[in-house]
């Protein structure tokens, strides 16, 4: 069974989340670039009637 007592093991709001923030920022940057490249390819295909 899980131990649900409110001991001093964890204090809410004290966890260091810099690594998660950097990872999320990198993911958002990758998705943004991927969407921009995909839209660019679609525009190129539309302009060249491929």
PyMOL Python script that loads the backbone (N, CA, C, O; Angstrom):
from pymol import cmd

cmd.read_pdbstr("""\
ATOM      1  N   UNK A   1       0.827  -1.179   0.000  1.00  0.00           N
ATOM      2  CA  UNK A   1       0.000   0.000   0.000  1.00  0.00           C
ATOM      3  C   UNK A   1       0.877   1.251   0.000  1.00  0.00           C
ATOM      4  O   UNK A   1       1.989   1.248   0.527  1.00  0.00           O
ATOM      5  N   UNK A   2       0.375   2.273  -0.576  1.00  0.00           N
ATOM      6  CA  UNK A   2       1.098   3.542  -0.617  1.00  0.00           C
ATOM      7  C   UNK A   2       1.012   4.221   0.741  1.00  0.00           C
ATOM      8  O   UNK A   2       0.006   4.119   1.444  1.00  0.00           O
ATOM      9  N   UNK A   3       2.072   4.906   1.091  1.00  0.00           N
ATOM     10  CA  UNK A   3       2.105   5.637   2.351  1.00  0.00           C
ATOM     11  C   UNK A   3       1.657   7.068   2.080  1.00  0.00           C
ATOM     12  O   UNK A   3       2.366   7.827   1.420  1.00  0.00           O
ATOM     13  N   UNK A   4       0.492   7.435   2.582  1.00  0.00           N
ATOM     14  CA  UNK A   4      -0.087   8.747   2.303  1.00  0.00           C
ATOM     15  C   UNK A   4       0.032   9.735   3.463  1.00  0.00           C
ATOM     16  O   UNK A   4      -0.631  10.772   3.454  1.00  0.00           O
ATOM     17  N   UNK A   5       0.865   9.432   4.461  1.00  0.00           N
ATOM     18  CA  UNK A   5       0.981  10.397   5.553  1.00  0.00           C
ATOM     19  C   UNK A   5       1.759  11.620   5.078  1.00  0.00           C
ATOM     20  O   UNK A   5       2.633  11.518   4.217  1.00  0.00           O
ATOM     21  N   UNK A   6       1.438  12.749   5.638  1.00  0.00           N
ATOM     22  CA  UNK A   6       2.039  14.026   5.228  1.00  0.00           C
ATOM     23  C   UNK A   6       3.312  14.281   6.030  1.00  0.00           C
ATOM     24  O   UNK A   6       3.351  15.167   6.883  1.00  0.00           O
ATOM     25  N   UNK A   7       4.342  13.504   5.752  1.00  0.00           N
ATOM     26  CA  UNK A   7       5.610  13.646   6.463  1.00  0.00           C
ATOM     27  C   UNK A   7       6.446  14.771   5.886  1.00  0.00           C
ATOM     28  O   UNK A   7       5.977  15.520   5.030  1.00  0.00           O
ATOM     29  N   UNK A   8       7.676  14.895   6.346  1.00  0.00           N
ATOM     30  CA  UNK A   8       8.585  15.953   5.917  1.00  0.00           C
ATOM     31  C   UNK A   8       9.394  15.526   4.689  1.00  0.00           C
ATOM     32  O   UNK A   8      10.391  16.167   4.356  1.00  0.00           O
ATOM     33  N   UNK A   9       8.974  14.448   4.013  1.00  0.00           N
ATOM     34  CA  UNK A   9       9.726  13.963   2.858  1.00  0.00           C
ATOM     35  C   UNK A   9       9.684  14.942   1.693  1.00  0.00           C
ATOM     36  O   UNK A   9      10.669  15.088   0.968  1.00  0.00           O
ATOM     37  N   UNK A  10       8.576  15.598   1.511  1.00  0.00           N
ATOM     38  CA  UNK A  10       8.415  16.502   0.367  1.00  0.00           C
ATOM     39  C   UNK A  10       7.668  17.752   0.794  1.00  0.00           C
ATOM     40  O   UNK A  10       6.648  17.690   1.481  1.00  0.00           O
ATOM     41  N   UNK A  11       8.202  18.883   0.370  1.00  0.00           N
ATOM     42  CA  UNK A  11       7.535  20.155   0.621  1.00  0.00           C
ATOM     43  C   UNK A  11       7.089  20.693  -0.726  1.00  0.00           C
ATOM     44  O   UNK A  11       7.932  20.975  -1.577  1.00  0.00           O
ATOM     45  N   UNK A  12       5.778  20.845  -0.948  1.00  0.00           N
ATOM     46  CA  UNK A  12       5.280  21.311  -2.248  1.00  0.00           C
ATOM     47  C   UNK A  12       5.922  22.640  -2.652  1.00  0.00           C
ATOM     48  O   UNK A  12       6.068  23.553  -1.839  1.00  0.00           O
ATOM     49  N   UNK A  13       6.298  22.721  -3.925  1.00  0.00           N
ATOM     50  CA  UNK A  13       6.874  23.949  -4.456  1.00  0.00           C
ATOM     51  C   UNK A  13       8.376  24.061  -4.323  1.00  0.00           C
ATOM     52  O   UNK A  13       8.945  25.093  -4.678  1.00  0.00           O
ATOM     53  N   UNK A  14       9.040  23.025  -3.820  1.00  0.00           N
ATOM     54  CA  UNK A  14      10.485  23.124  -3.612  1.00  0.00           C
ATOM     55  C   UNK A  14      11.289  22.311  -4.620  1.00  0.00           C
ATOM     56  O   UNK A  14      12.519  22.335  -4.574  1.00  0.00           O
ATOM     57  N   UNK A  15      10.642  21.602  -5.517  1.00  0.00           N
ATOM     58  CA  UNK A  15      11.357  20.772  -6.488  1.00  0.00           C
ATOM     59  C   UNK A  15      12.013  21.640  -7.555  1.00  0.00           C
ATOM     60  O   UNK A  15      11.414  22.598  -8.043  1.00  0.00           O
ATOM     61  N   UNK A  16      13.249  21.296  -7.912  1.00  0.00           N
ATOM     62  CA  UNK A  16      13.967  22.009  -8.967  1.00  0.00           C
ATOM     63  C   UNK A  16      13.469  21.505 -10.322  1.00  0.00           C
ATOM     64  O   UNK A  16      13.643  20.330 -10.644  1.00  0.00           O
ATOM     65  N   UNK A  17      12.851  22.385 -11.117  1.00  0.00           N
ATOM     66  CA  UNK A  17      12.259  21.959 -12.388  1.00  0.00           C
ATOM     67  C   UNK A  17      12.954  22.598 -13.589  1.00  0.00           C
ATOM     68  O   UNK A  17      12.376  22.654 -14.674  1.00  0.00           O
ATOM     69  N   UNK A  18      14.171  23.074 -13.415  1.00  0.00           N
ATOM     70  CA  UNK A  18      14.886  23.710 -14.533  1.00  0.00           C
ATOM     71  C   UNK A  18      15.098  22.750 -15.697  1.00  0.00           C
ATOM     72  O   UNK A  18      14.979  23.149 -16.855  1.00  0.00           O
ATOM     73  N   UNK A  19      15.411  21.498 -15.405  1.00  0.00           N
ATOM     74  CA  UNK A  19      15.631  20.517 -16.474  1.00  0.00           C
ATOM     75  C   UNK A  19      14.346  20.279 -17.264  1.00  0.00           C
ATOM     76  O   UNK A  19      14.378  20.210 -18.493  1.00  0.00           O
ATOM     77  N   UNK A  20      13.219  20.155 -16.568  1.00  0.00           N
ATOM     78  CA  UNK A  20      11.945  19.953 -17.255  1.00  0.00           C
ATOM     79  C   UNK A  20      11.573  21.168 -18.089  1.00  0.00           C
ATOM     80  O   UNK A  20      11.042  21.021 -19.190  1.00  0.00           O
ATOM     81  N   UNK A  21      11.843  22.365 -17.584  1.00  0.00           N
ATOM     82  CA  UNK A  21      11.545  23.584 -18.332  1.00  0.00           C
ATOM     83  C   UNK A  21      12.392  23.665 -19.602  1.00  0.00           C
ATOM     84  O   UNK A  21      11.882  24.051 -20.654  1.00  0.00           O
ATOM     85  N   UNK A  22      13.666  23.311 -19.521  1.00  0.00           N
ATOM     86  CA  UNK A  22      14.535  23.329 -20.696  1.00  0.00           C
ATOM     87  C   UNK A  22      14.090  22.288 -21.721  1.00  0.00           C
ATOM     88  O   UNK A  22      14.106  22.552 -22.924  1.00  0.00           O
ATOM     89  N   UNK A  23      13.695  21.107 -21.247  1.00  0.00           N
ATOM     90  CA  UNK A  23      13.223  20.055 -22.142  1.00  0.00           C
ATOM     91  C   UNK A  23      11.946  20.489 -22.851  1.00  0.00           C
ATOM     92  O   UNK A  23      11.809  20.291 -24.059  1.00  0.00           O
ATOM     93  N   UNK A  24      11.011  21.078 -22.112  1.00  0.00           N
ATOM     94  CA  UNK A  24       9.755  21.537 -22.704  1.00  0.00           C
ATOM     95  C   UNK A  24      10.006  22.647 -23.718  1.00  0.00           C
ATOM     96  O   UNK A  24       9.389  22.661 -24.783  1.00  0.00           O
ATOM     97  N   UNK A  25      10.902  23.575 -23.401  1.00  0.00           N
ATOM     98  CA  UNK A  25      11.226  24.656 -24.340  1.00  0.00           C
ATOM     99  C   UNK A  25      11.837  24.084 -25.624  1.00  0.00           C
ATOM    100  O   UNK A  25      11.527  24.556 -26.718  1.00  0.00           O
ATOM    101  N   UNK A  26      12.688  23.088 -25.500  1.00  0.00           N
ATOM    102  CA  UNK A  26      13.271  22.443 -26.676  1.00  0.00           C
ATOM    103  C   UNK A  26      12.215  21.726 -27.502  1.00  0.00           C
ATOM    104  O   UNK A  26      12.256  21.765 -28.732  1.00  0.00           O
ATOM    105  N   UNK A  27      11.273  21.072 -26.838  1.00  0.00           N
ATOM    106  CA  UNK A  27      10.192  20.386 -27.542  1.00  0.00           C
ATOM    107  C   UNK A  27       9.330  21.380 -28.310  1.00  0.00           C
ATOM    108  O   UNK A  27       8.993  21.138 -29.469  1.00  0.00           O
ATOM    109  N   UNK A  28       8.970  22.493 -27.680  1.00  0.00           N
ATOM    110  CA  UNK A  28       8.154  23.511 -28.342  1.00  0.00           C
ATOM    111  C   UNK A  28       8.904  24.097 -29.531  1.00  0.00           C
ATOM    112  O   UNK A  28       8.310  24.321 -30.586  1.00  0.00           O
ATOM    113  N   UNK A  29      10.200  24.347 -29.374  1.00  0.00           N
ATOM    114  CA  UNK A  29      11.014  24.872 -30.472  1.00  0.00           C
ATOM    115  C   UNK A  29      11.046  23.884 -31.646  1.00  0.00           C
ATOM    116  O   UNK A  29      10.926  24.287 -32.803  1.00  0.00           O
ATOM    117  N   UNK A  30      11.208  22.588 -31.344  1.00  0.00           N
ATOM    118  CA  UNK A  30      11.247  21.566 -32.384  1.00  0.00           C
ATOM    119  C   UNK A  30       9.903  21.480 -33.111  1.00  0.00           C
ATOM    120  O   UNK A  30       9.874  21.382 -34.338  1.00  0.00           O
ATOM    121  N   UNK A  31       8.810  21.516 -32.385  1.00  0.00           N
ATOM    122  CA  UNK A  31       7.483  21.448 -33.000  1.00  0.00           C
ATOM    123  C   UNK A  31       7.232  22.679 -33.867  1.00  0.00           C
ATOM    124  O   UNK A  31       6.664  22.563 -34.953  1.00  0.00           O
ATOM    125  N   UNK A  32       7.649  23.853 -33.401  1.00  0.00           N
ATOM    126  CA  UNK A  32       7.466  25.084 -34.170  1.00  0.00           C
ATOM    127  C   UNK A  32       8.247  25.026 -35.479  1.00  0.00           C
ATOM    128  O   UNK A  32       7.710  25.356 -36.537  1.00  0.00           O
ATOM    129  N   UNK A  33       9.505  24.611 -35.414  1.00  0.00           N
ATOM    130  CA  UNK A  33      10.315  24.490 -36.631  1.00  0.00           C
ATOM    131  C   UNK A  33       9.733  23.433 -37.566  1.00  0.00           C
ATOM    132  O   UNK A  33       9.695  23.634 -38.780  1.00  0.00           O
ATOM    133  N   UNK A  34       9.287  22.328 -37.019  1.00  0.00           N
ATOM    134  CA  UNK A  34       8.698  21.270 -37.839  1.00  0.00           C
ATOM    135  C   UNK A  34       7.443  21.738 -38.558  1.00  0.00           C
ATOM    136  O   UNK A  34       7.245  21.424 -39.732  1.00  0.00           O
ATOM    137  N   UNK A  35       6.597  22.486 -37.863  1.00  0.00           N
ATOM    138  CA  UNK A  35       5.379  23.014 -38.485  1.00  0.00           C
ATOM    139  C   UNK A  35       5.727  24.033 -39.564  1.00  0.00           C
ATOM    140  O   UNK A  35       5.127  24.027 -40.639  1.00  0.00           O
ATOM    141  N   UNK A  36       6.687  24.905 -39.286  1.00  0.00           N
ATOM    142  CA  UNK A  36       7.086  25.918 -40.270  1.00  0.00           C
ATOM    143  C   UNK A  36       7.664  25.267 -41.523  1.00  0.00           C
ATOM    144  O   UNK A  36       7.350  25.689 -42.636  1.00  0.00           O
ATOM    145  N   UNK A  37       8.495  24.258 -41.360  1.00  0.00           N
ATOM    146  CA  UNK A  37       9.071  23.567 -42.511  1.00  0.00           C
ATOM    147  C   UNK A  37       7.982  22.845 -43.304  1.00  0.00           C
ATOM    148  O   UNK A  37       7.988  22.873 -44.534  1.00  0.00           O
ATOM    149  N   UNK A  38       7.048  22.200 -42.601  1.00  0.00           N
ATOM    150  CA  UNK A  38       5.949  21.508 -43.287  1.00  0.00           C
ATOM    151  C   UNK A  38       5.088  22.478 -44.080  1.00  0.00           C
ATOM    152  O   UNK A  38       4.715  22.188 -45.217  1.00  0.00           O
ATOM    153  N   UNK A  39       4.769  23.625 -43.495  1.00  0.00           N
ATOM    154  CA  UNK A  39       3.976  24.633 -44.203  1.00  0.00           C
ATOM    155  C   UNK A  39       4.751  25.166 -45.398  1.00  0.00           C
ATOM    156  O   UNK A  39       4.178  25.376 -46.467  1.00  0.00           O
ATOM    157  N   UNK A  40       6.052  25.385 -45.224  1.00  0.00           N
ATOM    158  CA  UNK A  40       6.886  25.847 -46.334  1.00  0.00           C
ATOM    159  C   UNK A  40       6.897  24.852 -47.483  1.00  0.00           C
ATOM    160  O   UNK A  40       6.817  25.243 -48.647  1.00  0.00           O
ATOM    161  N   UNK A  41       6.996  23.566 -47.161  1.00  0.00           N
ATOM    162  CA  UNK A  41       6.982  22.536 -48.201  1.00  0.00           C
ATOM    163  C   UNK A  41       5.635  22.513 -48.916  1.00  0.00           C
ATOM    164  O   UNK A  41       5.583  22.389 -50.140  1.00  0.00           O
ATOM    165  N   UNK A  42       4.544  22.634 -48.159  1.00  0.00           N
ATOM    166  CA  UNK A  42       3.212  22.647 -48.779  1.00  0.00           C
ATOM    167  C   UNK A  42       3.028  23.850 -49.697  1.00  0.00           C
ATOM    168  O   UNK A  42       2.442  23.726 -50.772  1.00  0.00           O
ATOM    169  N   UNK A  43       3.518  25.000 -49.284  1.00  0.00           N
ATOM    170  CA  UNK A  43       3.426  26.201 -50.141  1.00  0.00           C
ATOM    171  C   UNK A  43       4.257  26.001 -51.388  1.00  0.00           C
ATOM    172  O   UNK A  43       3.810  26.332 -52.486  1.00  0.00           O
ATOM    173  N   UNK A  44       5.472  25.459 -51.242  1.00  0.00           N
ATOM    174  CA  UNK A  44       6.314  25.205 -52.407  1.00  0.00           C
ATOM    175  C   UNK A  44       5.623  24.253 -53.388  1.00  0.00           C
ATOM    176  O   UNK A  44       5.629  24.493 -54.595  1.00  0.00           O
ATOM    177  N   UNK A  45       5.031  23.180 -52.871  1.00  0.00           N
ATOM    178  CA  UNK A  45       4.330  22.227 -53.733  1.00  0.00           C
ATOM    179  C   UNK A  45       3.133  22.875 -54.416  1.00  0.00           C
ATOM    180  O   UNK A  45       2.857  22.586 -55.580  1.00  0.00           O
ATOM    181  N   UNK A  46       2.428  23.736 -53.720  1.00  0.00           N
ATOM    182  CA  UNK A  46       1.270  24.403 -54.319  1.00  0.00           C
ATOM    183  C   UNK A  46       1.711  25.368 -55.426  1.00  0.00           C
ATOM    184  O   UNK A  46       1.044  25.476 -56.455  1.00  0.00           O
ATOM    185  N   UNK A  47       2.816  26.058 -55.219  1.00  0.00           N
ATOM    186  CA  UNK A  47       3.286  27.019 -56.214  1.00  0.00           C
ATOM    187  C   UNK A  47       3.859  26.333 -57.462  1.00  0.00           C
ATOM    188  O   UNK A  47       3.803  26.881 -58.563  1.00  0.00           O
ATOM    189  N   UNK A  48       4.405  25.138 -57.274  1.00  0.00           N
ATOM    190  CA  UNK A  48       4.987  24.447 -58.428  1.00  0.00           C
ATOM    191  C   UNK A  48       4.020  23.451 -59.056  1.00  0.00           C
ATOM    192  O   UNK A  48       4.394  22.730 -59.981  1.00  0.00           O
ATOM    193  N   UNK A  49       2.787  23.401 -58.569  1.00  0.00           N
ATOM    194  CA  UNK A  49       1.737  22.511 -59.094  1.00  0.00           C
ATOM    195  C   UNK A  49       2.179  21.051 -59.112  1.00  0.00           C
ATOM    196  O   UNK A  49       1.928  20.331 -60.078  1.00  0.00           O
ATOM    197  N   UNK A  50       2.832  20.623 -58.050  1.00  0.00           N
ATOM    198  CA  UNK A  50       3.282  19.227 -57.988  1.00  0.00           C
ATOM    199  C   UNK A  50       2.192  18.326 -57.464  1.00  0.00           C
ATOM    200  O   UNK A  50       2.394  17.118 -57.345  1.00  0.00           O
TER     201      UNK A  50
END
""", "prot")
cmd.dss("prot")
cmd.show_as("cartoon", "prot")
cmd.util.cbc("prot")
cmd.orient("prot")
